[in-house]
Amino acid sequence: EVQLVESGGDLVQPGRSLRLSCAASGFNIDDYAMHWVRQAPGKGLEWVSGISWDSDSIAYAASVKGRFTISRDNAKNSLYLQMNSLRPEDTALYYCIKDLVVNNWGNDAFHVWGQGTMVTVSS
Amino acid sequence: FTLTQPHSLSESPGKTVIISCTGSGGNIASNYVHWYQRRPGSAPSTVIYDNNLRPSGVPDRFSGSVDSSSNSASLTISGLKTEDEADYYCQSYDGSEHWVFGGGTKLTVL
């Protein structure tokens, strides 16, 4: 069974850092582009960052560019999101996502979603 | 490139509802449109991908389409059931390494 399990969410103060992890099972993440999407309380879905299957392409939403870093460890079949200089507006449920098509970057569906991990930024 | 959805819709069981998703700042037909369902307490799941394809397990009451003339996409749910009550999001790729969601539509079935 294809599964994604996020971890690392926590309550942190503004300006601090946090690292989210996503453990994949049932497939090899090095065959697929992977993404992080978040949902703030009472708000809609927002794409945060994506990384291609070969890590050659990485993209960020303007709201997090320069503060967040996406990475992957294919040997551990895991995806990560390093979040620095956190702001209250980063408070959200963060989802790890696997693309639909093998070796594709861009025009593709968000096929499998994890259950999410909650990040709360507050003093 | 942005996608705009109605904030909320309400319809009775057994009826048909159409959720629109209007693109601006680009041609919506240039890339696939996908639709996700998010029930309270659950992660989003795909109900339509690549404009009009249904993942296995999604009933054929769900269908999708794209209309270039109006620069919009639509999710149609026929024979509404109370279990269809959820938030629905359209999503697409803007062609420049950014992925875009619509604001979401809260569907109430009563």
Contacts between the chains, C-beta under 8 A, distances in Angstrom:
chain1	res1	chain2	res2	distance
A	35	B	99	7.0
A	37	B	101	7.8
A	44	B	87	8.0
A	44	B	89	6.6
A	44	B	101	6.2
A	44	B	102	7.5
A	44	B	103	4.9
A	44	B	104	4.1
A	45	B	36	7.5
A	45	B	38	7.8
A	45	B	44	6.9
A	45	B	89	5.4
A	45	B	91	7.6
A	45	B	101	4.5
A	45	B	104	6.9
A	46	B	101	6.6
A	47	B	91	8.0
A	47	B	98	7.2
A	47	B	99	4.1
A	47	B	100	7.0
A	47	B	101	6.5
A	50	B	97	7.5
A	50	B	99	6.7
A	57	B	97	6.8
A	59	B	97	3.9
A	59	B	98	6.5
A	61	B	98	7.1
A	95	B	43	6.4
A	95	B	44	7.4
A	100	B	49	6.4
A	106	B	31	7.7
A	106	B	93	5.3
A	106	B	95	7.5
A	106	B	97	7.1
A	107	B	31	4.7
A	107	B	32	5.7
A	107	B	93	4.9
A	107	B	95	8.0
A	108	B	32	7.6
A	108	B	93	7.3
A	109	B	32	6.9
A	109	B	34	4.4
A	109	B	46	6.0
A	109	B	49	3.9
A	109	B	50	6.6
A	109	B	91	7.9
A	110	B	34	6.9
A	110	B	36	7.2
A	110	B	44	7.8
A	110	B	46	7.1
A	110	B	91	6.8
A	110	B	99	7.9
A	111	B	46	6.5
A	111	B	49	7.6
A	113	B	43	4.4
A	113	B	44	5.4
A	113	B	45	6.9
A	114	B	43	6.6
A	115	B	43	5.2
A	116	B	43	6.1
